[in-house]
């Protein structure tokens, strides 16, 4: 499997997971909400892919990828704090935590892209990015949640660690992007945000990971909420 195929497959599976989660979170209108979620996701992925293909997100001139990254992050936060987010936060913890395992193939993709000269080594687990740990622990903690309640301290610790590692790789990626923000001058530039299909990493997968962490925090804020 090529790097692009691995990444597209990861993105597609995450999109399917989002549609399934939205459908399950509202059983009364599951079919309609599922169709709307699928249409919205397909439209967003198509739009961002088209913009990248047309060179609209190319560096070095600002705003670069910000017109697609910032709205996606804002939407992720908005969903997490919305009534829909409240329903999503009640999904089984095994699902809320376990889905973050998608960060494992994402990190494998980044490592391959480093070998292809599209990102600096700092953005991989050979450098400063250890986000793969979040994905591995998601499998462990999610598996625990399948069998028994997980201590809140464990869930909180995993969630804080995952959010911190996510913030770390986002910062590194920003520092490596061509243009006035580029700090890492001694390594290949980060061309992911303006390259098809990898534009979906900052415009879909990163916001998705952020939303997932916020949903777990929302779940833990309810004292009576189950931890299983």
WOKA-V455844 format. One record per residue. RES is the residue in one letter. NEAR is the number of other ideal C-beta (glycine too) atoms within 12 Angstrom. Layout:
BEGIN
RES;NEAR, RES;NEAR
END
This chain:
BEGIN
X;13, X;13, X;27, X;21, X;15, X;25, X;36, X;26, X;22, X;35, X;35, X;24, X;22, X;33, X;31, X;21, X;32, X;41, X;25, X;22, X;35, X;33, X;26, X;25, X;30, X;23, X;15, X;11, X;17, X;19, X;16, X;15, X;25, X;25, X;16, X;20, X;30, X;24, X;17, X;22, X;33, X;21, X;16, X;28, X;31, X;22, X;24, X;36, X;29, X;20, X;28, X;32, X;18, X;14, X;16, X;23, X;36, X;24, X;27, X;19, X;17, X;16, X;22, X;34, X;42, X;25, X;23, X;33, X;34, X;19, X;21, X;34, X;29, X;19, X;27, X;33, X;23, X;18, X;31, X;32, X;20, X;20, X;15, X;29, X;31, X;21, X;25, X;36, X;33, X;25, X;35, X;26, X;37, X;28, X;30, X;43, X;43, X;32, X;39, X;45, X;34, X;41, X;39, X;26, X;30, X;45, X;37, X;27, X;41, X;44, X;28, X;27, X;34, X;30, X;17, X;20, X;17, X;35, X;41, X;34, X;24, X;31, X;43, X;33, X;29, X;19, X;28, X;24, X;37, X;26, X;44, X;32, X;26, X;42, X;38, X;28, X;30, X;38, X;24, X;23, X;40, X;33, X;19, X;23, X;31, X;18, X;13, X;15, X;18, X;34, X;17, X;25, X;13, X;24, X;35, X;22, X;20, X;38, X;36, X;20, X;26, X;40, X;28, X;19, X;34, X;39, X;22, X;26, X;41, X;31, X;23, X;33, X;43, X;30, X;28, X;37, X;39, X;32, X;25, X;14, X;25, X;25, X;20, X;24, X;15, X;13, X;25, X;25, X;33, X;44, X;34, X;46, X;45, X;39, X;35, X;29, X;33, X;39, X;41, X;43, X;48, X;42, X;41, X;44, X;49, X;42, X;34, X;40, X;42, X;35, X;39, X;45, X;39, X;32, X;43, X;47, X;27, X;28, X;35, X;29, X;20, X;16, X;9, X;10, X;24, X;21, X;28, X;23
END
